[in-house]
Amino acid sequence: MSSRNFIRIFKKATMNTTSEYIQRVKVEAAKKSFESHRENINKVMFNIGYSDPKAFRDIFRKYT
């Protein structure tokens, strides 16, 4: 399957682009970490793959 075809099918199935889906999964992981472990924001941010606090804050606000 070509990447273009995969992206088209993925978007049709999930109603999200691949990057949006990955961001949503990361935000859900961050939310679970905040709820269950009471971890520091910077630690959670780095654990899910963000190094820029502003970018993390913007994405977190967008999806919560």
C-alpha positions as a Markdown table, in Angstrom:
| # | Residue | x | y | z |
|---|---|---|---|---|
| 1 | Met | 0.0 | 0.0 | 0.0 |
| 2 | Ser | 1.3 | 3.4 | -0.9 |
| 3 | Ser | 1.8 | 6.0 | 1.9 |
| 4 | Arg | -0.7 | 8.3 | 0.2 |
| 5 | Asn | -3.3 | 5.6 | 0.1 |
| 6 | Phe | -2.6 | 4.7 | 3.8 |
| 7 | Ile | -3.0 | 8.3 | 4.8 |
| 8 | Arg | -6.3 | 8.6 | 2.9 |
| 9 | Ile | -7.7 | 5.4 | 4.5 |
| 10 | Phe | -6.4 | 6.3 | 7.9 |
| 11 | Lys | -8.1 | 9.7 | 7.8 |
| 12 | Lys | -11.3 | 8.2 | 6.6 |
| 13 | Ala | -11.3 | 5.6 | 9.4 |
| 14 | Thr | -10.2 | 7.9 | 12.3 |
| 15 | Met | -11.4 | 11.3 | 11.2 |
| 16 | Asn | -7.9 | 12.6 | 12.0 |
| 17 | Thr | -4.7 | 12.9 | 10.0 |
| 18 | Thr | -1.8 | 10.8 | 11.2 |
| 19 | Ser | -0.1 | 13.7 | 13.0 |
| 20 | Glu | -3.4 | 14.7 | 14.7 |
| 21 | Tyr | -3.9 | 11.1 | 15.9 |
| 22 | Ile | -0.4 | 10.9 | 17.3 |
| 23 | Gln | -0.9 | 14.2 | 19.1 |
| 24 | Arg | -4.2 | 13.0 | 20.6 |
| 25 | Val | -2.6 | 9.8 | 21.8 |
| 26 | Lys | 0.3 | 11.8 | 23.4 |
| 27 | Val | -2.2 | 14.2 | 25.1 |
| 28 | Glu | -4.2 | 11.2 | 26.5 |
| 29 | Ala | -1.0 | 9.7 | 27.9 |
| 30 | Ala | -0.2 | 13.1 | 29.5 |
| 31 | Lys | -3.7 | 13.3 | 31.0 |
| 32 | Lys | -3.4 | 9.8 | 32.5 |
| 33 | Ser | 0.0 | 10.6 | 33.9 |
| 34 | Phe | -1.3 | 13.8 | 35.5 |
| 35 | Glu | -4.3 | 12.0 | 37.0 |
| 36 | Ser | -2.6 | 9.0 | 38.3 |
| 37 | His | 1.0 | 10.0 | 39.2 |
| 38 | Arg | 0.8 | 13.7 | 40.0 |
| 39 | Glu | 4.0 | 14.2 | 38.1 |
| 40 | Asn | 5.7 | 17.5 | 37.2 |
| 41 | Ile | 4.5 | 19.0 | 34.0 |
| 42 | Asn | 8.1 | 19.1 | 32.6 |
| 43 | Lys | 8.6 | 15.5 | 33.3 |
| 44 | Val | 5.4 | 14.4 | 31.7 |
| 45 | Met | 6.1 | 16.7 | 28.7 |
| 46 | Phe | 9.5 | 15.1 | 28.1 |
| 47 | Asn | 8.1 | 11.5 | 28.7 |
| 48 | Ile | 5.6 | 11.9 | 25.9 |
| 49 | Gly | 8.1 | 13.4 | 23.5 |
| 50 | Tyr | 7.8 | 17.2 | 23.7 |
| 51 | Ser | 10.8 | 19.4 | 24.5 |
| 52 | Asp | 9.1 | 22.8 | 24.0 |
| 53 | Pro | 6.8 | 23.8 | 26.8 |
| 54 | Lys | 4.9 | 26.3 | 24.6 |
| 55 | Ala | 4.2 | 23.6 | 21.9 |
| 56 | Phe | 3.1 | 21.1 | 24.6 |
| 57 | Arg | 0.8 | 23.7 | 26.2 |
| 58 | Asp | -0.7 | 24.7 | 22.8 |
| 59 | Ile | -1.4 | 21.1 | 21.8 |
| 60 | Phe | -2.7 | 20.1 | 25.3 |
| 61 | Arg | -5.2 | 23.1 | 25.2 |
| 62 | Lys | -6.2 | 22.2 | 21.6 |
| 63 | Tyr | -7.2 | 18.6 | 22.5 |
| 64 | Thr | -8.6 | 19.1 | 26.1 |
